Amino acid sequence: MNRHIRAVIEKYNLETKGMTRDEKMRLAMEALRANVAHLECAIYAIGERRLELAAKALGLSSGDIETEWIHECEDERNPTGQCVYNGFDDPCWDECLFCGEPNERK
């Protein structure tokens, strides 16, 4: 059995007694899919919280700002450390609300 599959089975304490190799593999894949879904939800929640912090620092609603979380923001006022933009007033994201840098950088 693949060491990665074995690691998943051990990590999640999956009961595999009497299962074939294919059944063990399917069980491990299901456990991984469930874990990935959980991580995606957690990442989304963290992103939402980061937007709330940035909006609060600007005196805006979190619905007023947008980001892709890809550019570092050098402005010390920015609690997220990533550039954020006002998609309503600046649909092309030409100016970070903190540092003024555009989203498309050369």
Backbone bond lengths (Angstrom), bond angles and torsions (degrees), N, CA, C in turn:
res aa  C-N    CA-C-N  psi(-1)  N-CA   C-N-CA  omega(-1)  CA-C   N-CA-C  phi
1 M - - - 1.460 - - 1.529 108.59 -
2 N 1.302 116.43 139.67 1.454 124.13 178.47 1.528 110.24 -56.34
3 R 1.335 116.78 137.58 1.475 120.20 -177.57 1.531 112.16 -64.66
4 H 1.329 116.73 -28.86 1.466 119.73 178.45 1.524 110.89 -69.49
5 I 1.330 115.83 -42.33 1.465 120.17 177.47 1.523 109.21 -63.66
6 R 1.321 116.92 -43.66 1.460 121.30 178.78 1.537 110.50 -60.12
7 A 1.325 116.76 -40.64 1.466 120.77 179.52 1.528 111.28 -63.37
8 V 1.344 116.90 -40.87 1.469 120.48 178.58 1.521 109.80 -64.71
9 I 1.326 116.38 -44.91 1.469 120.62 179.93 1.524 110.41 -59.46
10 E 1.327 116.84 -42.72 1.463 120.43 179.33 1.524 111.52 -69.50
11 K 1.324 116.57 -43.34 1.473 120.35 -177.53 1.528 111.79 -59.70
12 Y 1.311 117.36 -42.64 1.453 121.21 -176.39 1.536 112.83 -96.94
13 N 1.323 116.76 9.80 1.469 121.89 179.09 1.529 111.49 50.15
14 L 1.304 116.01 46.03 1.460 120.56 -177.81 1.527 110.15 -77.63
15 E 1.308 116.45 133.55 1.465 121.74 178.80 1.521 108.56 -81.40
16 T 1.331 117.03 117.09 1.461 120.45 -175.78 1.532 113.03 -125.04
17 K 1.309 116.67 8.97 1.470 119.95 -177.78 1.532 109.99 -59.46
18 G 1.318 115.80 128.74 1.452 121.40 178.07 1.518 114.63 82.34
19 M 1.327 118.15 1.28 1.468 121.20 -179.73 1.526 110.76 -87.92
20 T 1.306 114.49 151.03 1.467 119.51 174.16 1.527 108.35 -77.06
21 R 1.312 115.65 168.76 1.470 120.37 178.43 1.531 110.34 -59.18
22 D 1.331 116.91 -44.06 1.472 120.76 179.80 1.531 111.47 -62.94
23 E 1.308 117.20 -40.89 1.465 120.30 178.52 1.527 110.43 -64.44
24 K 1.318 116.47 -40.69 1.472 120.36 177.62 1.528 110.61 -62.53
25 M 1.338 114.82 -41.63 1.456 119.56 179.51 1.525 111.10 -63.52
26 R 1.341 117.16 -45.02 1.469 121.05 178.18 1.529 111.24 -60.65
27 L 1.334 115.95 -42.94 1.459 120.39 179.34 1.529 110.99 -62.47
28 A 1.331 115.92 -43.69 1.463 120.21 178.93 1.527 110.94 -63.85
29 M 1.328 117.46 -40.60 1.464 121.12 178.55 1.524 111.29 -64.85
30 E 1.313 118.00 -39.60 1.469 121.27 177.11 1.527 110.13 -62.73
31 A 1.332 116.55 -42.02 1.468 120.31 178.59 1.517 110.57 -63.64
32 L 1.324 117.13 -41.45 1.468 120.37 178.68 1.521 111.41 -65.37
33 R 1.351 117.14 -42.23 1.467 119.77 178.44 1.522 111.68 -60.78
34 A 1.327 116.06 -42.01 1.465 120.40 178.39 1.518 110.19 -63.59
35 N 1.327 116.43 -40.43 1.455 120.17 179.58 1.530 111.25 -66.40
36 V 1.334 117.40 -40.94 1.463 121.36 178.36 1.527 109.91 -62.96
37 A 1.316 117.68 -42.93 1.467 120.91 178.83 1.527 110.32 -61.07
38 H 1.325 116.19 -41.43 1.460 120.37 178.18 1.531 110.42 -63.62
39 L 1.323 117.13 -43.66 1.463 120.80 179.42 1.524 111.61 -64.53
40 E 1.336 117.38 -39.72 1.466 120.44 178.05 1.526 110.92 -61.32
41 C 1.317 117.38 -40.48 1.471 121.30 177.49 1.526 110.56 -64.63
42 A 1.323 116.19 -42.57 1.465 120.17 -179.80 1.527 110.70 -65.14
43 I 1.325 116.99 -42.02 1.468 120.86 179.20 1.525 110.20 -63.32
44 Y 1.324 117.13 -41.56 1.465 121.21 177.93 1.529 110.34 -61.01
45 A 1.335 116.31 -45.13 1.472 120.55 -179.36 1.522 110.95 -63.41
46 I 1.320 117.05 -39.65 1.473 120.37 178.11 1.522 109.88 -64.59
47 G 1.322 116.82 -42.60 1.464 120.64 178.37 1.517 111.92 -61.41
48 E 1.329 116.34 -42.11 1.460 120.64 178.08 1.530 110.62 -62.55
49 R 1.320 116.61 -41.25 1.473 120.64 179.73 1.521 110.33 -65.91
50 R 1.327 116.86 -39.37 1.468 120.27 178.47 1.526 110.32 -63.58
51 L 1.347 117.06 -40.41 1.461 120.12 177.23 1.528 110.75 -62.80
52 E 1.335 116.67 -40.57 1.464 120.08 177.97 1.532 110.91 -60.15
53 L 1.323 116.97 -42.50 1.472 120.91 179.61 1.526 111.27 -63.91
54 A 1.329 116.60 -43.86 1.464 120.32 179.28 1.522 110.66 -64.50
55 A 1.336 116.93 -43.47 1.462 121.13 -179.91 1.526 110.64 -62.51
56 K 1.320 115.80 -42.34 1.464 119.97 179.59 1.528 110.60 -61.71
57 A 1.327 117.05 -41.07 1.469 120.85 179.47 1.527 111.36 -64.05
58 L 1.333 116.91 -27.11 1.462 121.90 179.84 1.523 112.95 -95.00
59 G 1.335 116.99 -7.11 1.453 120.55 -176.34 1.515 112.48 74.43
60 L 1.346 116.95 28.62 1.458 122.63 -179.12 1.516 110.65 -117.83
61 S 1.320 116.07 174.47 1.456 122.28 172.70 1.527 108.05 -88.06
62 S 1.333 117.16 148.77 1.468 119.17 179.98 1.526 111.48 -63.58
63 G 1.332 117.78 -21.46 1.459 121.16 175.93 1.515 113.19 -73.41
64 D 1.339 116.73 -11.93 1.463 120.99 -178.79 1.520 113.34 -88.65
65 I 1.334 117.57 -10.31 1.458 119.19 -176.77 1.524 111.13 -124.33
66 E 1.339 115.11 156.11 1.456 121.99 -178.01 1.525 109.20 -138.99
67 T 1.323 116.01 159.04 1.458 120.72 176.56 1.512 110.42 -161.07
68 E 1.328 115.99 163.08 1.463 121.84 172.37 1.520 109.75 -111.62
69 W 1.334 117.43 -1.63 1.472 123.51 -179.32 1.523 112.23 58.23
70 I 1.344 117.84 36.72 1.459 118.34 -178.49 1.521 114.31 -112.99
71 H 1.327 117.66 -21.92 1.463 119.23 -177.40 1.522 111.07 -110.34
72 E 1.313 115.11 131.48 1.461 119.25 176.36 1.522 109.15 -72.76
73 C 1.323 115.22 140.52 1.460 121.76 179.26 1.523 107.95 -109.52
74 E 1.316 116.12 125.60 1.463 121.93 -176.36 1.534 113.13 -82.74
75 D 1.314 117.26 -11.69 1.468 120.72 -176.33 1.523 110.68 -68.65
76 E 1.307 117.16 125.28 1.466 122.26 -177.22 1.523 113.05 -67.10
77 R 1.328 117.79 -19.81 1.467 120.32 179.13 1.518 112.26 -74.45
78 N 1.332 116.84 -17.69 1.461 121.74 -175.65 1.527 110.25 -81.93
79 P 1.340 117.76 111.44 1.465 120.38 -177.45 1.531 113.94 -73.51
80 T 1.338 117.74 -13.95 1.460 120.18 -178.21 1.517 112.85 -92.05
81 G 1.322 117.41 -25.28 1.453 120.33 -176.92 1.523 113.42 78.25
82 Q 1.346 117.45 3.57 1.460 122.51 179.62 1.531 108.96 -124.39
83 C 1.317 116.20 145.51 1.463 120.09 -179.79 1.525 111.35 -64.38
84 V 1.332 115.65 140.79 1.463 122.58 176.71 1.527 108.64 -129.93
85 Y 1.325 115.98 151.70 1.459 121.85 -173.57 1.522 110.84 -133.31
86 N 1.334 115.91 155.10 1.454 121.85 174.13 1.521 107.07 -96.50
87 G 1.323 116.49 102.41 1.460 121.45 -176.09 1.515 114.31 -68.24
88 F 1.338 117.54 -19.01 1.463 120.58 179.67 1.527 110.72 -80.02
89 D 1.330 116.24 -51.07 1.470 120.85 -178.28 1.524 112.18 -82.67
90 D 1.333 117.19 -22.67 1.457 122.45 -175.71 1.531 108.96 -136.24
91 P 1.344 117.70 71.97 1.469 120.65 -174.12 1.528 114.35 -63.12
92 C 1.309 118.22 -20.70 1.471 121.04 179.10 1.527 112.22 -92.78
93 W 1.317 116.13 0.86 1.468 122.47 -179.81 1.534 111.11 53.80
94 D 1.325 115.47 51.33 1.461 121.09 -179.35 1.517 113.46 -81.35
95 E 1.339 117.04 -15.68 1.466 118.90 -174.68 1.528 111.58 -146.36
96 C 1.336 116.36 114.30 1.461 121.04 174.58 1.528 108.23 -59.81
97 L 1.307 116.92 138.77 1.465 120.99 -178.32 1.529 112.44 -66.42
98 F 1.317 117.42 -16.43 1.457 120.37 178.56 1.525 112.16 -103.57
99 C 1.335 117.18 -59.04 1.469 120.03 -172.59 1.526 113.84 -98.04
100 G 1.326 118.09 -14.11 1.458 121.09 178.52 1.519 115.28 85.83
101 E 1.328 118.32 -1.17 1.465 121.21 -179.22 1.530 110.79 -74.71
102 P 1.340 117.61 146.25 1.467 120.35 177.19 1.530 111.37 -77.61
103 N 1.332 115.95 160.98 1.450 120.03 176.56 1.525 111.27 -70.20
104 E 1.352 116.77 -42.10 1.470 120.32 177.34 1.504 108.30 -84.30
105 R 1.319 115.17 111.91 1.460 120.68 -177.20 1.516 110.17 -115.36
106 K 1.323 115.00 146.66 1.473 119.63 -178.81 1.497 110.66 -96.66
